[in-house]
């Protein structure tokens, strides 16, 4: 069996001035009728893009926010995921910190797949996350995000679980 093709992915832990984080709720392209879950904004990197360029592009497309101050990569995560076309790829996610002025995110830059699969996009407090009974990925996000929101970053990026 040949190794899976890799998909470098950037995720942004985007905070507003009140320390709230912006998360999306959506479903997998391979299971459009499946359950939804919450996750950080972001997506696949384009060929030749730096991590920061991909983050800026994804933020503009998925939230409409520009002028976001980007910080360090604080988490990494990786694992296999099946795409809508049936191909299974090895996702390599890097989570970096972003800070913006806040406000209402825009869905104007969403493509057809995002419009079909993303059900919600909203700001969360640490208390909201702790009380949430829905699935959030990465699963460690609710317990780790308060430190990141306060600017307390790990010396080296933490490796989080895929499952």
FENZIWO-V566499 format. One record per backbone hydrogen bond with DSSP energy under -0.5 kcal/mol. CO is the residue of the C=O (numbers start at 1). NH is the residue of the N-H. Records with the same first field share a line. If there is no record, write none. Layout:
CO->NH ; NH
This chain:
5->90
7->92
8->45
9->94
10->43
11->13 ; 96
12->14 ; 41
13->15 ; 98
14->22
15->100
16->19
20->16
21->23 ; 124
22->41
23->122
24->26 ; 39
25->119 ; 120
26->37
28->31
29->32
31->34
37->26
38->137
39->24
41->12
43->10
46->49
50->54
51->55
52->56
53->57
54->58
55->59
56->60
57->61
58->62
59->63 ; 64 ; 65
60->64
63->106
68->70
69->99
72->74 ; 97
74->158
75->95
76->160
77->93
79->91
81->89
82->30
83->86
87->83 ; 89
89->81 ; 91
90->7
91->79 ; 93
92->9
93->77
94->11 ; 96
95->74 ; 75
96->13
97->71
98->15
99->69
103->105
107->110
111->115
112->116
113->117
114->118
117->27 ; 119
120->25
122->23
124->21
125->129
126->130
127->131
128->132
129->132
135->38
138->141
140->143 ; 144
141->144 ; 145
144->148
145->149
146->150
147->152
148->151
151->153
158->76 ; 160
